[in-house]
Amino acid sequence: MRHPPLAIHKAKRSRGKANGLSGIVGIFHPDGARVERALLRSLAESLSYRGPDSRATWCDGSVGLGHTLLRTTYESAGEEQPASLDRQLWITADARLDSRAELIAKIERGGRKIGRAVPDSMLILHAYSLWGAGCIEHLRGEFSFGIWDARTRTLFCARDHFGIKPFYFAHIGKLFVFSNTLNCVRLHPEVSEELNDAAIGDFLLFGLNYDNATTSFRDVQRLPPAHWLTISASGLKIGRYWALPTDGRIRYARADDYVEHFQALLKEAVADRLRTDRVGILLSGGLDSSSVAAVAKEMSRKSGQTTDIRAYTTVFNTSVPDEEGRYSKETGNFLGIPIEFQVLDKAELFEGWDDPELSLPEPLDNALFASSLESYRNISADCRVLLSGEGSDNLMDFQMWPYAGDLRRRGEWRRLFTEVANYAWIRPFPWRGIRARFLKLFGKEPHMPVFPEWLAADFAARMKLQARWEEWGKHPNLPLEHPILPKAHASFSLPQWTHMFEQQNAGVTHFPVETRYPFLDLRIVNYLLALPPFPWFFQKMLLREAMAGRIPETVRMRPKTPMQCDIFSEQFQRSGAERLNQMHWSKDLNRYIDRSALVSPHGRMNAEQMTNSLRPYCLNIWLRSARRVRYNIHAEVSNG
């Protein structure tokens, strides 16, 4: 079969050698209809902000792939996508792989000789050529990709284990279109603008869509984390390839072995995320992000190619009590890392939401989101990669009694008595915890979520929102499958993870900055879920011991310190309700909201009440912008 050459559309190349956060798009007609090249180019062009380094499309009859490249690893210096292997396999990928040396060794044992500097996208393609759809069992890292297999005329797609990289698709009749950007899928003229009322209902109840397989649009779906997808003339298939382990068990005779093993894994995880010239750290002044910064600085000095490391800290200097700036500055001075402080005291609720350029893919429950966009704008001028400390809190969510129960079931009586006695000795008496449990038991917890009274009655009845609220709003019914770490394990089933990853992705921020999460490296995840929680997760002892001498002692021993007040309430008291009073209401809002039942936000509301009262305004602004985005999208297609 004759394959047309790649249609390369050159774009301005940015500074740096460093592939991740690129834009991907693909169209496939299972019935054999030809892909419209001009339409594919328009879709790819809409992703230019994600990948300013190059843009290309490839078509072959009924299938077409597009890609915009953002170079964020040394190996991507000469990369071009869509890429081909033997002109039988084609890939468009947004990917950054871990454990590259191990994967390369496996591939070479399979009979293929590849260089050590091969881009991650080609590693995935080589893996597919050896193992087919089973390649996903050998991949580690963050990825979202589509592979066209000309031999079987099948499109194979996959999303990484935690869903750090987005993947959206629409399957409408004889059309399949996919991208890592929701608004790109919406650009296709056959994709309807009809909303998904179930997702809108979830947003109004919880602030986000709790179904990881859908979006706010009826025709656009999400591929959930840790899932693969295939589509051919015989139909669409979706399956899960991985779940968090529950059977790991690591027990060492020496306490130091636990710490040394963790230190080695954290170094590997950070090193795999430092394959670029310059990296930023989201430094909060707490233990987790400071640990990531310390290891990044250490690994940069040891590597042959020094990485320029800098930090970014969000602070409130006057409007709310906030000590993060002081602690992050102490960490920066200790490690020799320059810090840029991003002050949010002057941020106002819904500031910038009337900007005609604002094109949020889905509604966001964050009235201060414009300040986050400004932060990403500033960061994107300095670097393309950010490291985050997210994940450690969940993985080290301490529970004593499931662990004690496991020791009892195993008949390890000596260890059981010793561990429980030691725990009772060092644990402070839980006066605060007892009071909180008492209030929760009798339904008097002050910040307990409440069912919104302003929902339109017919909408709430049609979507059975009261039952949905009972299922998820009060006490989420998560599967408790891990024998000794049930809460830690179950917490990764929450849709808040996907929501957070997507909010920090360029598909939402529109700035080419990729956030990476060392604590979510599978080597660390598998290790921590196999450890005894006591003493290692009690007050995060494992991480504190691992960081001895590596970060300031005041930061290493600093207790977990949540912000002492609600940011929205404080900002509302300062700026008032003027912006809300001047807001124009979308005519679509009446389907969902009974405006006569709305209670105007006021300074006496607690955090839960304030968030609840602001949510209809968030939806209203998004509905107005969604119509505007759809109009602009159609204009782009017509002009394209």
ZAMARGU-4260 file (C-alpha; in steps of 0.2 Angstrom, whole numbers, plus 5000, padded with zeros to 4 digits):
<rodrens>
0) 5000/5000/5000 | 5007/5017/4995 | 5008/5029/5010 | 5008/5048/5007 | 5022/5058/5015
5) 5019/5067/5031 | 5012/5085/5029 | 5023/5094/5040 | 5018/5112/5046 | 5032/5121/5053
10) 5030/5132/5068 | 5042/5143/5078 | 5054/5132/5089 | 5055/5137/5107 | 5070/5137/5118
15) 5076/5121/5126 | 5080/5103/5121 | 5067/5096/5132 | 5041/5076/5123 | 5027/5079/5134
20) 5011/5089/5135 | 5010/5089/5116 | 4994/5090/5107 | 4987/5074/5099 | 4972/5071/5087
25) 4965/5057/5076 | 4951/5053/5065 | 4945/5036/5059 | 4931/5030/5048 | 4928/5012/5051
30) 4917/5011/5036 | 4932/5016/5025 | 4926/5034/5021 | 4941/5045/5018 | 4947/5057/5031
35) 4945/5075/5025 | 4963/5082/5026 | 4958/5100/5028 | 4948/5096/5043 | 4962/5086/5051
40) 4974/5100/5048 | 4961/5112/5057 | 4960/5101/5072 | 4979/5100/5073 | 4981/5118/5071
45) 4969/5121/5085 | 4982/5112/5096 | 4996/5123/5092 | 4997/5132/5109 | 5000/5114/5116
50) 5015/5111/5105 | 5024/5126/5098 | 5039/5116/5092 | 5032/5108/5076 | 5015/5103/5069
55) 5011/5088/5057 | 4997/5078/5050 | 4997/5061/5041 | 4982/5053/5032 | 4980/5036/5023
60) 4962/5034/5017 | 4950/5032/5031 | 4963/5036/5045 | 4972/5052/5049 | 4983/5057/5064
65) 4989/5074/5069 | 5002/5081/5082 | 5009/5097/5089 | 5025/5094/5098 | 5031/5102/5114
70) 5049/5096/5118 | 5051/5092/5136 | 5064/5078/5137 | 5082/5077/5130 | 5077/5062/5119
75) 5064/5072/5110 | 5077/5084/5103 | 5075/5077/5085 | 5057/5070/5087 | 5044/5072/5074
80) 5026/5065/5075 | 5015/5057/5069 | 5029/5044/5068 | 5030/5027/5059 | 5038/5010/5061
85) 5041/5000/5045 | 5027/5011/5038 | 5014/4999/5045 | 5012/5006/5062 | 5009/5025/5065
90) 5008/5034/5082 | 5003/5051/5089 | 5007/5052/5107 | 5008/5064/5122 | 5020/5053/5133
95) 5034/5053/5145 | 5040/5036/5150 | 5048/5030/5166 | 5061/5015/5167 | 5067/5018/5150
100) 5083/5008/5151 | 5072/4993/5157 | 5060/4995/5143 | 5074/4996/5130 | 5082/4980/5137
105) 5066/4971/5135 | 5063/4977/5117 | 5081/4972/5112 | 5079/4955/5120 | 5064/4954/5108
110) 5075/4956/5093 | 5075/4975/5089 | 5090/4985/5090 | 5086/5003/5096 | 5097/5017/5102
115) 5097/5024/5120 | 5091/5041/5114 | 5075/5035/5105 | 5060/5046/5109 | 5047/5039/5121
120) 5034/5039/5107 | 5045/5027/5097 | 5048/5016/5112 | 5029/5014/5113 | 5028/5010/5095
125) 5042/4997/5096 | 5034/4989/5111 | 5017/4988/5102 | 5026/4980/5087 | 5032/4966/5099
130) 5018/4964/5111 | 5003/4971/5102 | 4990/4977/5114 | 4999/4969/5128 | 5012/4983/5126
135) 5003/4992/5139 | 5009/4980/5152 | 5026/4985/5149 | 5024/5004/5150 | 5027/5015/5165
140) 5025/5034/5166 | 5012/5046/5159 | 5005/5044/5142 | 4990/5046/5130 | 4992/5040/5113
145) 4984/5032/5097 | 4992/5019/5086 | 4986/5015/5069 | 4990/4997/5064 | 4989/4995/5045
150) 4991/4977/5046 | 4974/4974/5055 | 4967/4991/5051 | 4964/4994/5070 | 4966/5009/5080
155) 4974/5006/5097 | 4973/5019/5111 | 4978/5020/5129 | 4979/5031/5144 | 4991/5030/5158
160) 4988/5022/5175 | 4982/5037/5185 | 4975/5047/5170 | 4988/5061/5172 | 4987/5063/5153
165) 4969/5066/5146 | 4961/5056/5132 | 4944/5061/5125 | 4935/5053/5111 | 4918/5054/5101
170) 4911/5038/5093 | 4896/5044/5082 | 4889/5032/5069 | 4904/5029/5057 | 4915/5042/5065
175) 4928/5040/5078 | 4938/5056/5083 | 4950/5057/5098 | 4962/5070/5106 | 4970/5074/5123
180) 4960/5091/5122 | 4941/5091/5124 | 4939/5107/5114 | 4948/5099/5099 | 4936/5084/5099
185) 4922/5097/5099 | 4929/5106/5084 | 4923/5091/5073 | 4907/5097/5065 | 4898/5080/5068
190) 4901/5082/5087 | 4885/5089/5095 | 4885/5103/5107 | 4872/5095/5117 | 4876/5094/5136
195) 4877/5079/5147 | 4864/5083/5160 | 4871/5069/5172 | 4888/5078/5172 | 4880/5095/5175
200) 4871/5087/5189 | 4887/5080/5197 | 4895/5097/5195 | 4881/5106/5204 | 4881/5093/5218
205) 4900/5090/5220 | 4909/5103/5210 | 4915/5090/5197 | 4909/5076/5186 | 4910/5060/5196
210) 4910/5049/5181 | 4927/5047/5174 | 4920/5040/5158 | 4910/5055/5152 | 4912/5074/5150
215) 4900/5088/5151 | 4895/5085/5133 | 4884/5071/5127 | 4895/5065/5112 | 4912/5067/5120
220) 4918/5053/5131 | 4933/5051/5142 | 4944/5036/5142 | 4946/5032/5160 | 4963/5030/5169
225) 4972/5013/5166 | 4961/5009/5151 | 4964/5004/5133 | 4953/5006/5118 | 4952/4998/5101
230) 4941/5002/5086 | 4940/4994/5069 | 4927/4989/5057 | 4921/4976/5069 | 4917/4989/5083
235) 4923/4998/5098 | 4931/4989/5113 | 4937/4997/5130 | 4945/4988/5144 | 4955/4990/5160
240) 4973/4985/5160 | 4979/4989/5178 | 4972/4992/5196 | 4981/4997/5212 | 4989/4982/5220
245) 4982/4975/5236 | 4994/4960/5239 | 5011/4968/5241 | 5020/4963/5257 | 5037/4970/5261
250) 5045/4967/5278 | 5063/4970/5283 | 5073/4965/5298 | 5082/4982/5299 | 5072/4998/5300
255) 5085/5007/5290 | 5081/4996/5275 | 5064/5003/5274 | 5071/5021/5273 | 5085/5017/5261
260) 5074/5008/5249 | 5062/5022/5249 | 5076/5035/5246 | 5082/5025/5231 | 5065/5024/5223
265) 5062/5042/5226 | 5078/5046/5217 | 5074/5036/5202 | 5057/5043/5201 | 5063/5061/5201
270) 5078/5057/5190 | 5066/5051/5177 | 5057/5067/5177 | 5072/5078/5176 | 5077/5074/5158
275) 5076/5092/5152 | 5086/5108/5154 | 5075/5118/5166 | 5063/5112/5179 | 5051/5121/5191
280) 5045/5115/5208 | 5028/5119/5215 | 5035/5123/5232 | 5022/5125/5246 | 5034/5125/5261
285) 5028/5108/5267 | 5036/5092/5268 | 5031/5084/5252 | 5036/5097/5239 | 5052/5101/5249
290) 5057/5083/5248 | 5054/5083/5229 | 5065/5099/5228 | 5079/5092/5238 | 5080/5076/5228
295) 5079/5085/5212 | 5093/5096/5217 | 5103/5081/5222 | 5100/5071/5206 | 5104/5086/5195
300) 5121/5088/5203 | 5124/5069/5200 | 5118/5068/5182 | 5129/5072/5167 | 5118/5086/5161
305) 5114/5099/5175 | 5096/5104/5176 | 5092/5122/5181 | 5080/5121/5195 | 5069/5135/5202
310) 5053/5135/5213 | 5036/5144/5213 | 5026/5147/5228 | 5009/5154/5229 | 5007/5165/5245
315) 4994/5177/5253 | 5004/5191/5262 | 4990/5201/5270 | 4972/5194/5266 | 4973/5177/5275
320) 4985/5169/5288 | 4999/5160/5278 | 5016/5154/5283 | 5020/5145/5267 | 5031/5159/5260
325) 5042/5159/5276 | 5045/5140/5275 | 5047/5139/5256 | 5060/5153/5257 | 5069/5143/5271
330) 5069/5128/5260 | 5075/5138/5244 | 5089/5145/5254 | 5095/5128/5261 | 5095/5120/5244
335) 5101/5135/5234 | 5085/5136/5223 | 5078/5153/5218 | 5060/5156/5222 | 5047/5166/5213
340) 5033/5171/5225 | 5016/5173/5216 | 5005/5184/5228 | 4986/5181/5227 | 4980/5195/5239
345) 4973/5205/5225 | 4964/5191/5216 | 4946/5194/5215 | 4932/5181/5214 | 4927/5178/5195
350) 4941/5190/5190 | 4944/5187/5171 | 4929/5176/5169 | 4921/5188/5156 | 4937/5187/5145
355) 4931/5183/5128 | 4947/5172/5126 | 4942/5161/5140 | 4937/5144/5134 | 4936/5132/5148
360) 4932/5115/5142 | 4921/5111/5157 | 4913/5120/5172 | 4926/5123/5186 | 4921/5125/5204
365) 4935/5138/5207 | 4930/5156/5207 | 4949/5161/5208 | 4954/5151/5193 | 4960/5166/5184
370) 4974/5168/5196 | 4980/5150/5193 | 4980/5154/5174 | 4991/5170/5178 | 5003/5159/5188
375) 5004/5147/5173 | 5007/5161/5161 | 5022/5167/5172 | 5029/5150/5174 | 5028/5146/5155
380) 5039/5160/5152 | 5053/5151/5162 | 5051/5133/5160 | 5040/5119/5152 | 5041/5106/5166
385) 5034/5107/5184 | 5037/5095/5198 | 5023/5093/5211 | 5023/5084/5228 | 5005/5078/5226
390) 5002/5060/5230 | 5012/5057/5246 | 4997/5062/5258 | 4986/5049/5250 | 4999/5035/5249
395) 5004/5038/5268 | 4986/5040/5274 | 4989/5032/5291 | 4977/5019/5298 | 4982/5008/5313
400) 4967/4996/5316 | 4966/4988/5299 | 4985/4984/5301 | 4982/4977/5318 | 4967/4967/5312
405) 4979/4960/5298 | 4992/4955/5311 | 4978/4946/5321 | 4972/4936/5306 | 4990/4931/5302
410) 4993/4926/5320 | 5008/4937/5322 | 5003/4940/5341 | 5020/4946/5347 | 5021/4960/5333
415) 5003/4964/5336 | 5005/4968/5355 | 5022/4977/5352 | 5015/4988/5338 | 4999/4992/5347
420) 5008/4996/5363 | 5020/5008/5354 | 5006/5016/5345 | 4996/5019/5361 | 5012/5026/5369
425) 5016/5039/5355 | 4999/5044/5350 | 4992/5060/5357 | 4975/5058/5366 | 4962/5062/5352
430) 4951/5075/5361 | 4948/5084/5344 | 4945/5068/5335 | 4932/5062/5348 | 4922/5078/5346
435) 4922/5078/5327 | 4916/5060/5327 | 4902/5064/5340 | 4896/5079/5329 | 4897/5068/5313
440) 4887/5054/5322 | 4873/5066/5326 | 4873/5075/5310 | 4879/5092/5317 | 4896/5093/5309
445) 4898/5111/5305 | 4906/5109/5288 | 4895/5094/5282 | 4890/5096/5264 | 4872/5099/5261
450) 4860/5095/5247 | 4857/5111/5236 | 4840/5119/5238 | 4842/5130/5222 | 4842/5115/5210
455) 4827/5116/5197 | 4814/5103/5204 | 4811/5095/5187 | 4829/5093/5183 | 4833/5086/5201
460) 4819/5073/5199 | 4823/5068/5181 | 4841/5065/5185 | 4838/5057/5202 | 4850/5069/5210
465) 4844/5066/5228 | 4849/5048/5226 | 4865/5053/5218 | 4869/5064/5233 | 4865/5050/5245
470) 4877/5039/5236 | 4892/5051/5234 | 4888/5067/5244 | 4888/5061/5262 | 4899/5046/5263
475) 4906/5040/5246 | 4904/5022/5244 | 4922/5018/5239 | 4928/5000/5238 | 4939/4996/5253
480) 4950/4982/5245 | 4967/4984/5253 | 4969/4973/5269 | 4980/4986/5279 | 4979/5002/5269
485) 4960/5003/5264 | 4958/5022/5264 | 4975/5026/5256 | 4971/5013/5242 | 4953/5018/5240
490) 4957/5037/5239 | 4964/5034/5221 | 4947/5029/5215 | 4941/5046/5218 | 4937/5057/5202
495) 4946/5072/5210 | 4963/5065/5204 | 4957/5066/5185 | 4950/5083/5189 | 4966/5090/5196
500) 4977/5083/5182 | 4966/5091/5169 | 4965/5108/5178 | 4984/5108/5178 | 4985/5102/5159
505) 4987/5114/5145 | 4970/5109/5138 | 4963/5120/5152 | 4977/5132/5156 | 4982/5135/5137
510) 5000/5137/5143 | 5013/5124/5138 | 5018/5118/5155 | 5018/5100/5160 | 5016/5095/5178
515) 5024/5079/5184 | 5021/5069/5200 | 5036/5059/5207 | 5026/5052/5221 | 5014/5044/5208
520) 5028/5034/5200 | 5023/5016/5200 | 5039/5010/5209 | 5035/5021/5224 | 5016/5017/5223
525) 5019/4998/5223 | 5032/5000/5237 | 5022/5011/5249 | 5006/5000/5247 | 5016/4985/5253
530) 5023/4992/5269 | 5017/4991/5287 | 5009/5008/5290 | 5016/5008/5308 | 5027/5016/5312
535) 5031/5022/5294 | 5015/5031/5289 | 5012/5038/5307 | 5015/5057/5304 | 5024/5052/5288
540) 5039/5045/5298 | 5046/5037/5282 | 5047/5053/5272 | 5054/5063/5287 | 5067/5050/5290
545) 5072/5049/5272 | 5074/5068/5272 | 5085/5070/5287 | 5099/5082/5283 | 5092/5085/5266
550) 5080/5099/5270 | 5079/5112/5284 | 5074/5104/5301 | 5060/5116/5304 | 5052/5110/5288
555) 5056/5091/5290 | 5047/5091/5307 | 5034/5103/5303 | 5016/5096/5306 | 5003/5095/5292
560) 4996/5113/5292 | 4980/5116/5282 | 4976/5134/5278 | 4967/5141/5294 | 4953/5150/5284
565) 4943/5148/5268 | 4951/5158/5254 | 4934/5161/5245 | 4926/5168/5260 | 4941/5180/5264
570) 4941/5186/5246 | 4923/5188/5246 | 4923/5199/5261 | 4936/5210/5253 | 4929/5212/5236
575) 4910/5210/5240 | 4896/5204/5228 | 4897/5218/5215 | 4904/5207/5202 | 4890/5194/5205
580) 4876/5207/5205 | 4882/5213/5188 | 4883/5195/5180 | 4872/5192/5165 | 4863/5175/5166
585) 4863/5162/5152 | 4846/5157/5146 | 4852/5139/5147 | 4854/5140/5166 | 4835/5139/5169
590) 4836/5121/5165 | 4847/5117/5180 | 4844/5131/5193 | 4829/5139/5202 | 4836/5157/5203
595) 4823/5162/5215 | 4830/5150/5228 | 4848/5156/5227 | 4855/5163/5243 | 4867/5177/5239
600) 4885/5173/5246 | 4889/5183/5262 | 4903/5184/5274 | 4895/5173/5288 | 4895/5158/5277
605) 4907/5143/5281 | 4918/5136/5268 | 4905/5123/5262 | 4891/5135/5261 | 4902/5148/5252
610) 4907/5135/5239 | 4889/5129/5237 | 4882/5146/5235 | 4895/5151/5221 | 4893/5135/5211
615) 4878/5141/5201 | 4888/5157/5196 | 4902/5146/5190 | 4890/5136/5179 | 4882/5151/5172
620) 4899/5159/5167 | 4904/5142/5159 | 4887/5140/5149 | 4890/5157/5142 | 4908/5154/5137
625) 4903/5136/5130 | 4892/5144/5118 | 4905/5157/5113 | 4918/5143/5111 | 4906/5133/5100
630) 4903/5148/5089 | 4922/5151/5087 | 4925/5133/5084 | 4913/5133/5069 | 4921/5148/5062
635) 4938/5140/5063 | 4932/5125/5053 | 4924/5136/5040 | 4939/5146/5038 | 4950/5131/5038
</rodrens>
